Amino acid sequence: MTYKNNLMYFHLSKFLFKEQYLIRFSLTEADLLHSLSNRSVSIVGNARSLNKNSFGSKIDKNDIIIRLNRSPISSESSHGIKTTWIATATSLSNELLNQRNPEVILWMTPKIRKLGLNLTNYSSFYLNRKKANNQLKEKIDARPSVGLMTIDLIQKSEASKIDIFGFDFFESLSNSGKRKVKQVPHDFNSEKKFVKNLINFDKRIQIY
């Protein structure tokens, strides 16, 4: 089968069968989370406020560094330079994948229109299940952001610690776009409350 035909088959199957088809490319949740056991994790959000800080060395010090969507890095001093995983809800170019060189790609949203063959065929790919997304949506009574979906997933693991950077719940807007808070389909007050409750419950989690 030529690449063009393979690509057409992928998009047709994705459209017709959705998660039922895509799950064949994915790691299991158990295997993904097991890989974090006893390891330290940095989850790096895209808040512009992170640009003003010098958390880069602290971010890179952890074992697993998870960046979001197209993972903008304003500077090494503010954002660090290492990338272990990318959690995304948007397309990623091969150029970006070569630059960041993540070990694992996580597709976090049930919306799959932008999910490309280059991601599902990546060396390690994880499809966040629609059921998990819906459960989180019910908890916050809103559509969750990629950042919140990632935090919710990672806290289920046996990671030794989970450090969160670049999350101010859209107070400073985002490095990954120019949209204002009213243009984004998320309830950041609910997300802030959810994360605050997680931190109170789970002492492994710290937000910077």
N, C-alpha and C positions, 0 to 999 in steps of 0.2 A: 504494500500500500504506500503510495507516495505521501510526502508530508502534507500536501494540499488536501488529499483525500482523507488523511488521518485527522487533519484539523477540522474538516467538515463533519466527519463522523463524531468527533468529540463534541462539537457545539450542538449537533442534532441530538445526541444522546443526553447531553447536559440539559437541553431544553425539554426533552420528553420525559426523562426519568429522574432528573434532579439528584437529590441526595442518594437515592438508591443506586444510581450509577457512579457518582463521585466517590462514594465511600470505599470503593475498591482501590483507590489510589492512596488512601489515608492510613496513617498509623492509628492504632487504637488509643483511646484516651488513657487506658491503663499503662500502656507502654510509654506514651509521652510523659505522663506524670511520674512514672517510675524513674525516668532518666534524670529527674530533679531531686531524687532522694538524697538528703544530707548535703545538698549543694546550695550555695548562696546565689540569689537572683536579684538582678536589677531590672525593673520595668521602667522604660524611659518614654514618657509622654512627650507631646509636641507643644506644650504651652510656651509662649514667647517669654514668659518670666524666667524660664530656665537659662535663657541667654545671658542674664545678668549675674548668674551664680558661677561658682567654680567647683562644680561637683564632678568634673570629668574623671579625675583619678579615683574618686569614690565609686563612681559608676563602673569603671573598668576593673576595679579590684575584685568584684564578685565573679563567681564561676560562670554564670549564665547571664548574658545581657540581651534583653528582649526590647527591640525597638518596634515602633508602630507605623503602619502604612508605608509611606515612602521614606520614612526614617531620616528626616532632615537633621544634619549635624552642623550647627552654627559655628562651633569651634571645638577643638579638642579639650580645652580647659573647662568649657561649660557642659559639654555633652559626652565627653569621652570619645573613643575612636573604635572600640571593639563592638562587634555585632555577632551574637550567637544565634538568635532566632529573630525572625520578623513576623509579627502578627498584623494581618492586614484585612481590609475590606475593599481594597481597590487593586487595580492592575499594577504590576511591577515589571519594569522593562528588564531585559537581559543585561543591559548596561548597569543598571542599579544593582542587580543581583551579583554581577561580577565585582562591583565596587565594594559592596557590603560583605559578600561571601558568607551568608548565614548557613548554619548547619541544617536548620529546619525552617520551613515556611508554614505558618498557621493561617488558614482562611477562617475568619471569625464570624462572618455574617451569613444568614440563610439566603441573602440576595447573591445570586451567582452569575449575573450577566457579565460582570467584569472579570470573572475567574478564568484565567487563560491556561492553555495547555502547558505553557512553560512553568507554571506553578505546580500543577498537579503532577507533572513529570519531574519535578525537582527531586534531588537525591533523597530528601525526607520531607514529606508533606503531611499536614494534619488538617482535617476538616472538622471544625467545631460543629457539633450536631445541632440540628434545628431544635430538638427537645431542650437542650441546655440553654439555648438562646431564649426560648419561650418561657422557661422557668425563671430566668433572670428578668425578663420583661415583666412578668407578673409581680415579682418582688418590688420593682421600682415603679410599676405602673407607667412605663414609658419604653420607648425603643432604646436599648443600651448602646453606648458608644463602643468602639473597638477597645479603647482603654479599659473600660469597666468589664467588658467580656473577658479580657485578658487577665485582669486582676482576679475575677471570679474563678477562672479556670486554674490559675497558678496556685491560689490559696488552697485548692483541693489536694495539692501534692504534699509530699513529706520534705519539702525544701527546708533547709536549716534556717534561712532568713529570707525575707522578701522586702527589698528596698524599692520605694516608688519615687521617681523623679519626674519633674515636668508635668505635674498634674495640679492645676489650680481651678479646674472645672470651668474653663473658658473665661475666667476673669481677665486674662491678658490676651485672649484670642489664641490662634494656633500658628505655628511656624509652617504648617502644611497647607495653608490656604488663607484667603482674604475674607471669608464669610464672617458675618456678625452673629451674635448669639441667637437672634431671632430667625436666622436663616438656616440654623442647624437643627435637625429633628431629634434632639435629645433634651432631657430634663436634668440639667446639671445640678440643681438643688437636690433632687432625689439621689443622684449619683454621689454627691458629696456626703449626704447622710448615710448612704449604704457603705461607703468606704470608711467613714468615721466609726460606724458600728462594727465593721470588720476589724479595725485596728483595736478597738476596745476589747473585742472577743479573742483576737489572735495576736499574741505578743510578738510573733515573728515578723509582723508587718510594721513598717515604719515609712512615713511619707516625709519627704524633704522639700 
